[in-house]
Amino acid sequence: MGLDNRNIFFIIFLIVTVLFSWLAYQPDEVIIGGPFFPEMDYFQEELDEISRTENIKIKYFPVSDIETYLIEVSDNDIDLAIIPNPQGVVNLGQRNIAIPINKAIDQENLNNKFSDHLIEITTSKKDNTNYGVWFRLIPNSLIWYDVEKFKSIGSPEFESYEDMISFTKDFSSKGSPLWCLDIESGASTGWIATNWLEDLILHQQGPDVYDQWANQELLSGSDEITLSMLEIGKLIFIEDAVFGGNKRMVRKEFRNNYRNLLDEKNSCVFSWSGHFATNYFPSDRDYSSDYDFFKFPSQNNKDGMVGIGDALIVVNQTRESKTVINALIDDNFGKKWMSKNDSTYIPANKNFKISSINNELTIKEAKLIKNSLEKDLFRYDASELMERRIGADSLWYAMTKYIELTSKYIDEVTEELDFSY
């Protein structure tokens, strides 16, 4: 029995409808806002992989100041955001822009992947709500050196900061300083010296004192913080130890350090800097053959590491954004990214696999970060945790003044700093 015209029309209509629905289908889209950063193409590869696996279209929307953008542009389309400091995370949470992170990520999952400190610093003290989860980390507590010059002085191994001071006293002489430590950085001059202070507080005073100081519960005039400042002086004020002396340090741009370090005509062997130093070594010089680093030496809290990093927040809670943020903190996220020979990506998830990394420098840094995370001895840059008027102003100024005036004026420096609290 043949089909009548009505049935034929219905079948054709059904086929056409299904065909056009299939052709017109677009997967749901998740937009991630965040800063411009190197290796963005590697990050995009990872996002594309999540897109294929989850059938979710993901777009990265770079903004020069993502925190300000989210505050000022209320009708934005952003679902998730990468925030480059924990203060920004908490600020956005308290403004009801960032959604409590436990609405997207199970608390047990957070506890299994991240250290207590990382969870604490994205948690608002006002409402005891966590608004962020950590994406990646970058180390600060490093001592860089010129490989050939290092060999020429016997490739010393320092078990402690005191060992490093003692060696510096023995091997420094007029015209042959061991250290390049310029810190000038325009209106931000002092931030590098603040990193030195953070290293000393964490390693010598311990994480509890570090946290009290970062939370502004411990003043600079306290014994612990004053003694840590003086410890910096024990190195930088050694006669003939620092290229150009303390007056040069506060007047010459910090980028000079890495060029001078590798200058054969300059006797500098060491520079106390974070990972950021890699941005300023001469482009014709290579890691391991020309320059290398070791971790800040300490007998106590030897796995301590001060650093910085990027956090993730949820701005628009949907099934898709929840899926994507969980994929971004998965133990296996970033394997392709880390496999790149020039990748510097180190996940904040303490379960990441070192074996995924191919960059020799990043392997070395990642081992240090992983050790610190496993023992909850990774601490975020304290100046980034303080009120901005202190951490990004008064503290920088105080450290600059201390270096210029020397230890004789330590009481004046700490009293002035504490007055700003």
C-alpha positions as a printed NumPy array, in Angstrom:
array([[ 0.   ,  0.   ,  0.   ],
       [ 1.552,  3.299, -1.087],
       [ 1.98 ,  6.436,  0.961],
       [-0.513,  9.228,  0.421],
       [ 0.649, 12.803, -0.201],
       [ 0.005, 13.841,  3.405],
       [ 2.332, 11.149,  4.805],
       [ 5.012, 11.955,  2.218],
       [ 4.868, 15.645,  3.14 ],
       [ 5.16 , 14.808,  6.85 ],
       [ 8.202, 12.585,  6.318],
       [ 9.924, 15.227,  4.166],
       [ 9.13 , 17.921,  6.759],
       [10.529, 15.752,  9.558],
       [13.767, 15.036,  7.65 ],
       [14.284, 18.711,  6.746],
       [13.576, 19.805, 10.334],
       [16.074, 17.322, 11.776],
       [18.675, 18.25 ,  9.142],
       [18.402, 21.995,  9.756],
       [18.401, 21.497, 13.534],
       [21.606, 19.498, 13.241],
       [23.244, 22.065, 10.944],
       [22.172, 24.987, 13.119],
       [23.236, 23.385, 16.419],
       [25.962, 25.207, 18.287],
       [27.364, 23.849, 21.56 ],
       [26.816, 25.93 , 24.679],
       [29.495, 28.632, 25.145],
       [31.579, 29.477, 28.207],
       [33.528, 32.737, 28.161],
       [36.627, 33.007, 30.353],
       [37.943, 36.481, 31.09 ],
       [41.48 , 37.092, 32.22 ],
       [44.771, 38.896, 31.692],
       [47.06 , 38.729, 28.679],
       [49.898, 36.3  , 29.41 ],
       [52.665, 34.413, 27.575],
       [51.859, 30.892, 26.328],
       [48.218, 31.822, 25.743],
       [48.235, 29.643, 22.635],
       [49.185, 26.63 , 24.775],
       [46.335, 27.45 , 27.15 ],
       [43.971, 27.663, 24.171],
       [45.   , 24.143, 23.111],
       [43.914, 22.905, 26.526],
       [40.613, 24.767, 26.253],
       [40.034, 23.254, 22.803],
       [40.566, 19.799, 24.286],
       [37.95 , 20.463, 26.974],
       [35.615, 21.761, 24.233],
       [35.905, 18.523, 22.268],
       [35.502, 16.324, 25.324],
       [32.561, 18.168, 26.875],
       [30.968, 19.564, 23.685],
       [31.135, 23.076, 25.155],
       [32.396, 26.032, 23.155],
       [35.002, 27.937, 25.21 ],
       [36.256, 31.431, 24.425],
       [39.068, 33.27 , 26.215],
       [38.522, 37.011, 26.518],
       [41.771, 38.85 , 27.429],
       [41.502, 42.097, 29.412],
       [44.333, 44.28 , 30.728],
       [42.716, 44.606, 34.192],
       [40.147, 41.871, 34.651],
       [39.184, 42.834, 38.218],
       [38.338, 46.428, 37.252],
       [36.566, 45.252, 34.097],
       [34.24 , 42.961, 36.034],
       [33.412, 45.756, 38.481],
       [32.818, 48.473, 35.892],
       [31.164, 46.466, 33.096],
       [28.166, 44.91 , 34.792],
       [26.551, 43.6  , 31.591],
       [29.574, 41.542, 30.514],
       [29.231, 37.983, 29.176],
       [31.996, 36.429, 31.284],
       [31.253, 33.116, 32.99 ],
       [34.643, 32.329, 34.547],
       [37.623, 34.592, 35.197],
       [41.341, 34.274, 35.922],
       [42.297, 36.711, 38.69 ],
       [46.026, 37.381, 39.237],
       [45.882, 37.984, 42.993],
       [43.867, 36.713, 45.985],
       [42.798, 40.198, 47.097],
       [41.003, 40.578, 43.787],
       [39.185, 37.286, 44.317],
       [37.915, 38.305, 47.755],
       [37.042, 41.815, 46.568],
       [34.92 , 40.431, 43.721],
       [33.263, 37.973, 46.074],
       [32.324, 40.663, 48.568],
       [30.844, 42.689, 45.691],
       [28.663, 39.683, 44.742],
       [30.444, 39.393, 41.389],
       [32.295, 36.156, 42.17 ],
       [30.043, 33.285, 43.244],
       [31.02 , 31.128, 46.27 ],
       [33.328, 28.497, 44.84 ],
       [31.66 , 25.591, 46.656],
       [28.627, 26.089, 44.413],
       [30.775, 24.832, 41.545],
       [33.435, 22.674, 43.211],
       [32.894, 20.145, 45.977],
       [34.747, 21.052, 49.21 ],
       [36.297, 17.594, 49.477],
       [37.679, 18.03 , 45.955],
       [39.193, 21.39 , 46.96 ],
       [40.766, 19.888, 50.082],
       [42.277, 17.018, 48.1  ],
       [43.846, 19.254, 45.474],
       [44.927, 22.431, 47.27 ],
       [46.911, 23.373, 50.358],
       [45.198, 24.924, 53.366],
       [46.973, 28.234, 52.748],
       [45.725, 28.517, 49.165],
       [42.165, 27.858, 50.28 ],
       [42.451, 30.347, 53.131],
       [43.69 , 33.316, 51.087],
       [40.723, 33.289, 48.686],
       [38.312, 33.107, 51.62 ],
       [36.705, 36.344, 52.806],
       [37.25 , 37.114, 56.469],
       [33.996, 39.1  , 56.492],
       [31.646, 36.261, 55.576],
       [33.969, 33.225, 55.832],
       [33.18 , 32.319, 52.21 ],
       [35.719, 31.027, 49.705],
       [35.322, 32.675, 46.295],
       [38.221, 31.216, 44.309],
       [40.303, 28.215, 43.387],
       [43.945, 28.253, 42.301],
       [45.036, 27.735, 38.715],
       [48.833, 28.091, 38.613],
       [51.781, 29.161, 40.787],
       [55.111, 30.915, 40.171],
       [58.093, 30.758, 42.596],
       [59.904, 33.73 , 44.142],
       [62.383, 32.21 , 46.61 ],
       [65.289, 31.689, 44.215],
       [68.977, 32.624, 44.025],
       [70.205, 32.957, 40.426],
       [73.837, 32.589, 39.413],
       [76.224, 32.734, 36.472],
       [77.247, 29.12 , 35.79 ],
       [80.901, 29.74 , 34.87 ],
       [81.529, 32.222, 37.675],
       [79.819, 29.849, 40.105],
       [82.225, 27.088, 39.102],
       [85.158, 29.467, 39.456],
       [84.36 , 30.031, 43.15 ],
       [84.051, 26.305, 43.826],
       [80.339, 25.666, 43.208],
       [79.451, 26.25 , 46.878],
       [76.471, 24.513, 48.463],
       [74.686, 26.52 , 51.138],
       [72.766, 24.704, 53.861],
       [71.459, 27.946, 55.321],
       [71.206, 31.69 , 54.829],
       [73.959, 32.038, 57.433],
       [76.228, 29.876, 55.245],
       [75.578, 32.211, 52.337],
       [76.446, 35.252, 54.452],
       [79.647, 33.65 , 55.707],
       [80.726, 32.694, 52.193],
       [79.965, 36.214, 50.956],
       [82.174, 37.719, 53.678],
       [85.057, 35.413, 52.765],
       [84.877, 35.817, 48.976],
       [83.953, 39.478, 48.522],
       [86.719, 42.023, 48.083],
       [87.124, 45.564, 46.814],
       [86.299, 45.61 , 43.114],
       [84.975, 42.026, 43.204],
       [81.433, 42.003, 44.662],
       [79.563, 38.683, 44.573],
       [76.032, 40.091, 44.354],
       [74.006, 42.128, 41.837],
       [70.97 , 43.436, 43.746],
       [69.596, 46.571, 42.068],
       [65.941, 47.135, 43.061],
       [64.817, 50.378, 41.362],
       [61.429, 49.944, 39.674],
       [59.922, 53.394, 39.261],
       [56.933, 54.015, 41.533],
       [57.095, 50.352, 42.588],
       [60.679, 50.504, 43.886],
       [61.008, 48.261, 46.927],
       [58.917, 45.281, 45.842],
       [61.98 , 43.109, 45.23 ],
       [63.339, 43.849, 48.717],
       [59.894, 42.972, 50.084],
       [60.343, 39.526, 48.501],
       [63.62 , 39.135, 50.402],
       [61.89 , 39.988, 53.663],
       [59.161, 37.435, 52.93 ],
       [61.772, 34.726, 52.33 ],
       [63.433, 35.428, 55.663],
       [60.207, 35.603, 57.661],
       [58.885, 32.329, 56.216],
       [62.123, 30.371, 56.507],
       [63.461, 31.727, 59.799],
       [60.319, 32.69 , 61.719],
       [57.997, 30.073, 60.252],
       [54.609, 29.984, 58.495],
       [52.555, 31.008, 61.554],
       [54.505, 34.245, 62.012],
       [54.396, 34.808, 58.24 ],
       [50.601, 34.488, 58.247],
       [50.196, 36.841, 61.207],
       [52.352, 39.421, 59.451],
       [50.548, 39.002, 56.106],
       [47.215, 39.414, 57.913],
       [48.528, 42.613, 59.543],
       [48.193, 41.085, 63.   ],
       [51.929, 41.48 , 63.649],
       [53.59 , 44.873, 63.341],
       [56.964, 45.5  , 61.728],
       [58.269, 46.755, 65.069],
       [57.802, 43.272, 66.561],
       [60.975, 41.324, 67.272],
       [60.245, 38.753, 64.57 ],
       [59.823, 41.216, 61.716],
       [62.534, 43.649, 62.826],
       [65.041, 40.795, 63.149],
       [64.127, 39.578, 59.662],
       [64.751, 43.034, 58.221],
       [68.114, 43.107, 59.97 ],
       [68.935, 39.718, 58.457],
       [68.727, 41.306, 55.001],
       [71.269, 43.866, 56.161],
       [73.652, 41.13 , 57.257],
       [74.068, 40.266, 53.578],
       [73.636, 43.487, 51.64 ],
       [75.684, 45.667, 53.988],
       [78.751, 43.418, 53.93 ],
       [81.585, 45.634, 52.732],
       [82.261, 45.192, 48.989],
       [79.629, 42.422, 48.709],
       [77.077, 44.172, 46.452],
       [77.856, 45.747, 43.088],
       [77.678, 49.514, 43.506],
       [76.695, 49.3  , 47.182],
       [73.424, 50.203, 48.872],
       [73.16 , 53.655, 47.244],
       [73.271, 52.129, 43.769],
       [70.766, 49.426, 44.717],
       [67.89 , 51.863, 45.174],
       [68.75 , 53.983, 42.134],
       [69.506, 51.468, 39.393],
       [66.805, 49.502, 37.627],
       [66.442, 45.876, 38.711],
       [66.623, 44.653, 35.108],
       [70.35 , 45.526, 35.193],
       [70.997, 42.595, 37.533],
       [70.647, 39.87 , 34.947],
       [72.725, 41.546, 32.281],
       [75.437, 42.372, 34.831],
       [75.307, 38.863, 36.263],
       [76.262, 37.376, 32.899],
       [78.776, 40.078, 32.004],
       [82.268, 38.573, 32.033],
       [83.681, 41.955, 33.059],
       [81.458, 42.075, 36.135],
       [82.377, 39.924, 39.145],
       [78.758, 39.372, 40.252],
       [77.946, 35.701, 40.713],
       [74.533, 35.828, 42.444],
       [71.2  , 37.669, 42.319],
       [68.287, 37.132, 44.737],
       [65.183, 37.126, 42.524],
       [62.066, 35.155, 41.678],
       [61.115, 33.395, 38.448],
       [60.564, 36.834, 36.895],
       [64.342, 37.003, 36.339],
       [63.936, 34.733, 33.305],
       [62.27 , 37.62 , 31.463],
       [65.429, 39.726, 31.654],
       [68.392, 37.471, 30.986],
       [70.023, 38.328, 27.636],
       [68.229, 36.494, 24.808],
       [71.472, 35.   , 23.521],
       [72.123, 33.222, 26.837],
       [70.599, 29.895, 27.863],
       [69.37 , 28.327, 31.07 ],
       [71.706, 25.745, 32.636],
       [74.645, 26.47 , 30.322],
       [74.86 , 30.213, 31.131],
       [72.677, 30.731, 34.19 ],
       [70.959, 28.594, 36.814],
       [69.391, 28.89 , 40.259],
       [69.053, 27.222, 43.621],
       [66.327, 27.597, 46.222],
       [66.74 , 30.129, 49.021],
       [68.793, 28.116, 51.564],
       [67.468, 27.435, 55.063],
       [67.852, 24.858, 57.799],
       [64.388, 25.509, 59.195],
       [61.289, 25.294, 57.018],
       [63.641, 24.312, 54.197],
       [60.762, 23.409, 51.874],
       [59.214, 26.849, 52.295],
       [58.469, 28.739, 49.094],
       [57.104, 32.246, 48.609],
       [55.417, 32.835, 45.28 ],
       [52.559, 34.291, 43.294],
       [49.928, 32.854, 40.973],
       [46.532, 33.043, 39.292],
       [43.152, 32.036, 40.702],
       [39.85 , 31.135, 39.035],
       [36.417, 32.475, 39.962],
       [32.868, 31.749, 38.798],
       [30.957, 34.81 , 37.622],
       [28.001, 33.112, 35.946],
       [26.914, 29.791, 37.403],
       [25.701, 27.384, 34.707],
       [26.038, 23.659, 34.135],
       [28.619, 24.416, 31.46 ],
       [30.721, 26.842, 33.517],
       [30.756, 24.338, 36.378],
       [31.959, 21.622, 34.003],
       [34.712, 23.841, 32.616],
       [36.074, 25.073, 35.955],
       [36.247, 21.512, 37.256],
       [38.112, 20.509, 34.109],
       [40.584, 23.385, 34.633],
       [41.561, 22.066, 38.089],
       [41.523, 18.389, 37.137],
       [44.673, 16.414, 37.998],
       [45.279, 15.838, 34.298],
       [44.7  , 19.392, 33.086],
       [47.691, 21.019, 31.414],
       [49.534, 17.894, 30.268],
       [49.911, 19.168, 26.716],
       [50.824, 22.637, 27.944],
       [53.464, 21.284, 30.321],
       [54.882, 19.032, 27.597],
       [55.997, 22.031, 25.512],
       [59.765, 22.509, 25.626],
       [59.422, 26.187, 26.573],
       [56.42 , 25.873, 28.898],
       [56.608, 27.569, 32.31 ],
       [53.165, 26.394, 33.478],
       [53.074, 24.925, 37.008],
       [49.613, 23.901, 38.263],
       [48.508, 24.934, 41.75 ],
       [46.895, 21.5  , 42.125],
       [49.347, 19.629, 44.342],
       [48.53 , 16.354, 42.56 ],
       [50.067, 17.448, 39.246],
       [52.614, 15.125, 37.644],
       [56.197, 16.375, 37.323],
       [56.673, 13.756, 34.589],
       [54.407, 15.795, 32.294],
       [56.93 , 18.669, 32.179],
       [59.689, 18.828, 29.551],
       [61.218, 22.255, 30.226],
       [64.308, 21.659, 32.396],
       [63.941, 24.971, 34.246],
       [60.231, 24.393, 34.903],
       [60.893, 20.858, 36.2  ],
       [63.292, 22.271, 38.784],
       [60.874, 25.012, 39.85 ],
       [57.895, 22.627, 39.879],
       [59.648, 20.208, 42.244],
       [60.241, 23.041, 44.694],
       [56.623, 24.186, 44.491],
       [55.253, 20.655, 44.802],
       [57.361, 19.997, 47.911],
       [56.143, 23.244, 49.483],
       [52.481, 22.488, 48.681],
       [52.633, 18.971, 50.098],
       [53.896, 20.351, 53.423],
       [51.659, 23.451, 53.299],
       [54.784, 25.61 , 53.249],
       [53.939, 27.494, 50.067],
       [53.051, 31.054, 51.015],
       [51.637, 33.688, 48.728],
       [53.537, 36.973, 48.402],
       [52.572, 38.716, 51.665],
       [52.555, 42.203, 50.17 ],
       [49.758, 40.983, 47.861],
       [47.745, 39.803, 50.861],
       [47.99 , 43.031, 52.838],
       [45.805, 46.078, 52.34 ],
       [47.024, 47.637, 49.115],
       [47.934, 50.934, 50.78 ],
       [50.41 , 48.967, 52.9  ],
       [51.548, 46.033, 50.761],
       [51.799, 48.031, 47.532],
       [52.951, 51.324, 49.021],
       [54.142, 51.722, 52.613],
       [56.036, 48.42 , 52.747],
       [57.849, 49.046, 49.466],
       [58.845, 52.507, 50.643],
       [60.028, 51.197, 54.023],
       [62.265, 48.552, 52.446],
       [63.766, 51.098, 50.067],
       [64.436, 53.498, 52.938],
       [65.995, 50.726, 55.032],
       [68.418, 49.793, 52.25 ],
       [69.39 , 53.393, 51.623],
       [69.817, 54.385, 55.293],
       [71.289, 51.028, 56.533],
       [70.469, 49.14 , 59.742],
       [71.294, 52.071, 62.013],
       [67.861, 53.5  , 61.175],
       [65.833, 50.301, 61.575],
       [63.7  , 51.703, 64.435],
       [62.799, 54.803, 62.421],
       [61.851, 52.682, 59.409],
       [59.663, 50.211, 61.324],
       [57.94 , 52.927, 63.385],
       [57.049, 54.853, 60.238],
       [55.76 , 51.691, 58.575],
       [53.657, 50.669, 61.565],
       [52.142, 54.148, 61.717],
       [50.516, 53.438, 58.314],
       [48.643, 50.38 , 59.64 ]])
